[in-house]
Amino acid sequence: MTDLPRPSNRFPARRFALQALTAGAAAIALPTLAAPRKDEELPPYGEREDVMRFADEAAQRQGLDPAWTREALARARFVPAVTRLIMPPPAGTAKNWAAYRARFVEPLRIRAGLTFWAENERWLSLAEERWGVPAAIVVGIVGVETIYGRNTGGFRVLDALATLSFDFPSGRRDRTPFFRSELEAFLRYCRQENLDPTEPLGSYAGAMGMPQFMPSSLLRYGIDFDEDGHIDLQRNPADVIGSVAHYLAQFGWERDAPTHFGVAAPVEVRDRALLLVPDILPSFAAAEFAERGARLDEAGRAWDGKLALIELANGDAAPVYFAGTGNFYAITRYNWSSYYAMAVIELGEAIRRQRR
């Protein structure tokens, strides 16, 4: 799920959602933190009345011990780097599919992916059997997200979420409510798993573990796939694989269906523009593609589901086009980007080919 928040990736809980925590549960002792370095400028939140008020309200909503919640948030620190990294890229930044692809479909990730697949073939097979999500897609996601756990982020999740909850920067649409809900989910997860909230590390946006789940997604879609009593997306590949496959299944993954087909985009600008209006949402039948002058490959012409015309800009070169299915759309629910989804697909396929 990369570093940017995904506004609509966080839907109401499904049947695998974790139970609310009870207020009477024993509190987790939090260790004393070393004083921050002077150049880090990390003032504590414990002296702010608005933060302590939020702690009490969050504790009531989530069934947490108020004293534990206050103590946890008192140890959160403001991180200036988080407020810089959350800002959008400069206006006018050109998209380039070839450059984007080269970042992810490359030798390091392919080698690491081969090892990850070989070491976890059993779990990948079980996940595909249960949810219908191919191993290559799961492997592609974990590879694009963190290179199989090598780059999971170096920010304390507590600090990142507190910074974005209480000091969200001006200059972009305010996402304070989103990050406050994620902060609550994070505290709930820590209480459920008996974790010290100051220990988990993640991205500047608060995403955690090998698959970079935001805390609410971890609660809603995380799976204890090896049934050891814990959901661990940081060190347990079984749980990572099960959680990624379960997530995609909950967002409509269709067993044995392709992700995309080849297509030549319409020559007429108006026809091409009309097909691009729904963006990545599959909205047209193959016959409607043909009516607008889009030439699908043979498999695409035979497809009886809806399709989306996907355009990947290539800088100064011609764009790349293909027809995305519902399964392509399901991958974009993990990260709202057609570039991301295609990188996942192509990395997974590159690794699968080398396994032969």
C-alpha positions as a printed Julia matrix, in Angstrom:
356×3 Matrix{Float64}:
   0.0     0.0     0.0
   2.99    2.24   -0.32
   3.44    5.47    1.55
   0.39    7.51    0.55
  -2.94    6.94    2.3
  -5.63    5.26    0.23
  -8.87    7.03    1.05
 -11.28    4.31   -0.05
  -9.14    1.3     0.74
 -10.55    1.4     4.25
 -14.11    0.12    4.2
 -16.27   -1.29    7.04
 -15.04   -4.43    8.73
 -15.7    -7.85    7.27
 -16.13  -11.05    9.24
 -12.4   -11.27    9.92
 -12.31   -7.93   11.75
 -10.78   -8.08   15.21
 -13.02   -7.85   18.26
 -13.18   -4.54   20.16
 -10.89   -4.48   23.16
 -12.31   -4.39   26.67
 -11.55   -1.49   28.97
 -10.83   -3.83   31.86
  -7.86   -5.52   30.18
  -4.53   -5.14   31.95
  -2.47   -2.21   30.69
   0.8    -2.74   28.85
   3.77   -1.19   30.6
   5.51    1.33   28.35
   9.26    1.78   28.73
  10.8     5.17   29.3
  12.11    6.62   26.04
  15.49    8.19   25.67
  15.41   11.96   25.26
  15.27   12.98   21.58
  18.33   14.55   19.99
  18.2    18.33   19.93
  18.29   18.45   16.13
  15.21   16.21   15.83
  12.88   18.8    17.41
  10.41   16.18   18.6
   8.28   17.85   21.28
   6.08   15.47   23.29
   2.32   15.49   22.85
   1.64   14.68   26.49
   1.33   18.34   27.49
  -1.3    19.19   24.86
  -4.87   19.23   26.11
  -6.31   18.43   22.66
  -4.19   15.28   22.42
  -5.12   14.08   25.9
  -8.78   14.8    25.17
  -8.47   12.73   21.99
  -6.85    9.95   24.05
  -9.84    9.8    26.38
 -12.33    9.83   23.5
 -10.4     7.2    21.56
 -10.2     4.98   24.62
 -13.97    5.15   25.01
 -14.62    4.44   21.32
 -12.18    1.55   21.12
 -12.72    0.0    24.53
  -9.18    0.81   25.66
  -7.86    1.62   29.12
  -7.81    5.48   29.24
  -4.65    5.61   31.35
  -2.82    3.33   28.91
  -4.02    5.37   25.94
  -2.94    8.66   27.52
   0.47    7.21   28.37
   0.93    5.91   24.84
   0.07    9.23   23.18
   2.19   11.14   25.69
   5.18    9.3    24.26
   4.4    10.26   20.68
   6.71   12.81   19.09
   6.18   15.37   16.34
   8.33   14.47   13.3
   8.97   17.34   10.86
  10.05   14.95    8.09
   6.6    13.36    8.11
   4.92   16.68    7.35
   7.29   17.2     4.42
   6.95   13.73    2.96
   3.15   13.71    3.05
   2.98   16.68    0.68
   2.01   15.97   -2.96
   4.65   16.08   -5.71
   5.24   19.39   -7.46
   2.55   20.38   -9.94
   3.31   19.42  -13.5
   5.46   16.39  -12.66
   5.26   14.23  -15.78
   4.33   10.56  -15.45
   6.55    8.02  -17.17
   5.54    4.37  -17.18
   8.89    3.14  -18.5
  10.77    4.89  -15.67
   8.23    3.77  -13.07
   8.41    0.17  -14.24
  12.19    0.17  -14.14
  12.09    1.0   -10.42
  10.21   -2.2    -9.6
  10.75   -4.79  -12.32
  14.48   -5.02  -11.79
  17.06   -7.67  -10.8
  17.14   -7.04   -7.04
  13.4    -7.45   -6.61
  13.29  -10.41   -8.98
  16.03  -12.26   -7.08
  14.44  -11.48   -3.72
  11.06  -12.52   -5.1
  12.4   -15.88   -6.25
  13.7   -16.53   -2.74
  10.45  -15.37   -1.1
   8.4   -17.6    -3.41
  10.62  -20.63   -2.85
  10.6   -20.24    0.93
   6.84  -19.68    1.14
   5.46  -21.81   -1.67
   3.2   -23.71    0.72
   1.51  -20.55    2.01
   1.2   -19.06   -1.45
  -0.48  -22.23   -2.69
  -2.84  -22.34    0.29
  -3.77  -18.69   -0.21
  -4.49  -19.25   -3.9
  -6.6   -22.29   -3.07
  -8.6   -20.38   -0.46
  -9.06  -16.97   -2.1
  -8.21  -17.55   -5.75
  -5.43  -14.95   -5.84
  -2.43  -16.24   -7.83
   0.93  -16.48   -6.1
   2.46  -14.13   -8.68
   0.1   -11.32   -7.67
   0.81  -11.7    -3.94
   4.56  -11.92   -4.61
   4.34   -8.88   -6.88
   2.61   -6.77   -4.23
   5.05   -7.64   -1.44
   7.95   -7.0    -3.79
   6.74   -3.62   -4.95
   5.79   -2.54   -1.43
   8.9    -3.42    0.56
  11.22   -5.77   -1.41
   9.94   -8.63    0.79
  10.48   -6.84    4.06
  13.76   -5.09    3.32
  12.25   -1.59    3.22
   9.35   -1.45    5.66
  10.03    2.09    6.86
  12.03    3.65    9.65
   9.46    5.92   11.29
   7.83    5.0    14.56
   4.23    4.42   13.51
   3.01    6.13   16.68
   4.97    9.28   15.82
   3.95    9.33   12.15
   0.24    8.93   12.89
   0.31   11.4    15.8
   2.08   13.99   13.65
  -0.5    13.65   10.88
  -3.37   13.52   13.38
  -2.51   16.63   15.37
  -0.2    18.68   13.12
  -1.27   17.92    9.55
   0.53   20.39    7.27
  -1.24   23.12    5.35
  -0.91   23.24    1.59
  -2.9    20.14    0.72
  -6.34   18.72    1.5
  -6.6    18.16    5.23
  -6.57   14.43    6.06
  -6.65   14.87    9.83
  -9.84   12.78   10.34
  -8.39    9.91    8.31
  -5.15    9.81   10.27
  -6.9    10.11   13.62
  -8.99    7.06   12.75
  -5.8     5.25   11.77
  -4.17    6.27   15.05
  -7.09    4.79   16.95
  -6.83    1.6    14.91
  -3.1     1.43   15.6
  -3.62    1.74   19.36
  -6.3    -0.91   19.22
  -4.02   -3.26   17.27
  -1.17   -2.75   19.75
  -3.48   -3.51   22.65
  -4.84   -6.59   20.9
  -1.37   -7.93   20.15
   0.13   -6.83   23.49
   2.63   -4.57   21.73
   4.43   -1.51   23.04
   3.04    1.27   20.77
   6.45    2.94   20.6
   8.09   -0.06   18.93
   6.41   -0.69   15.53
   8.16    1.02   12.64
   6.64    1.88    9.29
   6.29    4.48    6.56
   5.87    8.21    7.03
   2.11    7.68    6.55
   1.88    4.92    9.16
   1.79    1.86    6.88
   3.29   -1.23    8.48
   4.99   -4.5     7.72
   5.97   -6.34    4.54
   2.68   -5.49    2.77
   2.46   -1.93    4.19
  -1.03   -2.19    5.64
  -2.48    0.87    7.29
  -3.67   -0.02   10.82
  -7.37   -0.08    9.93
  -6.71   -2.47    7.06
  -4.63   -4.63    9.36
  -7.58   -4.88   11.74
 -10.13   -5.5     8.99
  -8.24   -7.73    6.59
  -5.24   -9.08    8.51
  -5.19  -12.88    8.76
  -3.52  -15.16   11.28
  -2.84  -17.56    8.44
  -0.58  -19.95   10.34
  -2.95  -19.9    13.34
  -0.27  -19.08   15.91
  -2.57  -16.67   17.75
  -1.05  -13.45   16.34
  -1.33  -11.35   13.21
   2.26  -10.39   12.43
   2.84   -8.62    9.12
   6.36   -7.57   10.03
   8.1   -10.94   10.37
   5.62  -13.69    9.5
   5.37  -14.39    5.75
   2.4   -16.72    6.26
   0.33  -13.92    7.75
   1.57  -11.5     5.09
   0.54  -13.82    2.25
  -2.83  -14.65    3.77
  -3.6   -11.01    4.53
  -2.73   -9.75    1.04
  -4.78  -12.48   -0.64
  -7.7   -11.92    1.73
  -7.57   -8.17    1.1
  -7.79   -8.62   -2.68
 -10.57  -11.16   -2.35
 -12.58   -8.72   -0.22
 -12.2    -6.12   -2.98
 -13.6    -8.35   -5.69
 -10.79  -10.55   -6.96
 -12.28  -13.12   -9.36
 -10.73  -16.58   -9.34
  -9.13  -17.72  -12.64
  -9.81  -14.39  -14.36
  -7.13  -12.32  -16.12
  -6.04   -8.85  -15.06
  -5.88   -7.22  -18.48
  -5.85   -7.65  -22.26
  -3.9    -6.07  -25.06
  -5.62   -3.27  -26.95
  -4.92   -0.68  -29.62
  -6.53    2.57  -28.46
  -8.97    4.39  -30.74
  -7.38    6.69  -33.28
 -10.15    9.26  -32.89
  -9.42   11.54  -29.94
 -13.11   11.8   -28.99
 -13.6     8.02  -28.9
 -10.43    7.55  -26.87
 -11.47   10.28  -24.43
 -14.89    8.71  -23.91
 -13.38    5.34  -23.07
 -10.95    6.98  -20.65
 -13.64    8.86  -18.7
 -14.25    6.07  -16.12
 -10.47    5.78  -15.59
  -9.64    2.41  -13.96
 -13.25    1.38  -13.27
 -14.31   -1.38  -15.72
 -17.34    0.1   -17.49
 -17.48   -1.13  -21.1
 -18.21   -4.41  -22.83
 -15.84   -5.65  -25.51
 -18.44   -4.7   -28.12
 -18.47   -1.12  -26.83
 -14.68   -1.01  -27.15
 -15.07   -2.08  -30.8
 -17.79    0.53  -31.42
 -15.37    3.22  -30.27
 -12.54    1.94  -32.43
 -10.52    0.17  -29.72
  -9.06   -3.07  -31.11
  -8.83   -5.76  -28.42
  -6.66   -8.84  -28.76
  -8.36  -12.18  -29.37
  -8.79  -13.03  -25.69
 -10.16   -9.57  -24.98
 -12.74   -9.82  -27.74
 -14.01  -13.04  -26.16
 -14.24  -11.54  -22.66
 -17.81  -11.22  -21.41
 -17.09   -8.93  -18.46
 -16.62   -5.19  -18.24
 -13.36   -3.51  -19.23
 -11.56   -0.23  -18.62
  -9.26    1.47  -21.1
  -6.06    2.11  -19.14
  -3.58    4.73  -20.31
  -0.03    4.83  -18.95
   1.79    8.02  -19.91
   5.38    7.61  -21.08
   6.83   11.08  -20.79
   7.56   12.39  -24.26
   6.97    8.96  -25.83
   3.61    7.5   -26.84
   1.38    6.26  -24.0
   0.87    2.56  -23.33
  -2.7     1.25  -23.45
  -4.37   -1.94  -22.28
  -7.82   -3.1   -21.22
  -8.17   -3.71  -17.49
 -10.59   -6.24  -15.99
 -12.18   -6.35  -12.56
  -9.05   -8.05  -11.24
  -6.89   -5.16  -12.38
  -9.3    -2.86  -10.58
  -9.02   -5.02   -7.43
  -5.25   -4.44   -7.35
  -5.82   -0.69   -7.56
  -7.88   -0.93   -4.35
  -4.55   -1.72   -2.69
  -3.07    1.45   -4.16
  -5.09    3.83   -6.32
  -2.73    3.81   -9.28
  -2.82    1.99  -12.59
   0.98    2.36  -12.73
   1.26    0.58   -9.38
  -1.09   -2.21  -10.41
   0.76   -2.89  -13.66
   4.13   -2.86  -11.86
   2.75   -5.49   -9.44
   1.52   -7.63  -12.33
   4.73   -7.39  -14.34
   7.04   -7.97  -11.37
   5.07  -11.06  -10.33
   5.08  -12.35  -13.9
   8.82  -11.75  -14.29
   9.46  -13.79  -11.14
   7.05  -16.54  -12.21
   8.8   -16.9   -15.57
  12.19  -17.32  -13.9
  10.82  -20.1   -11.7
  10.29  -22.36  -14.7
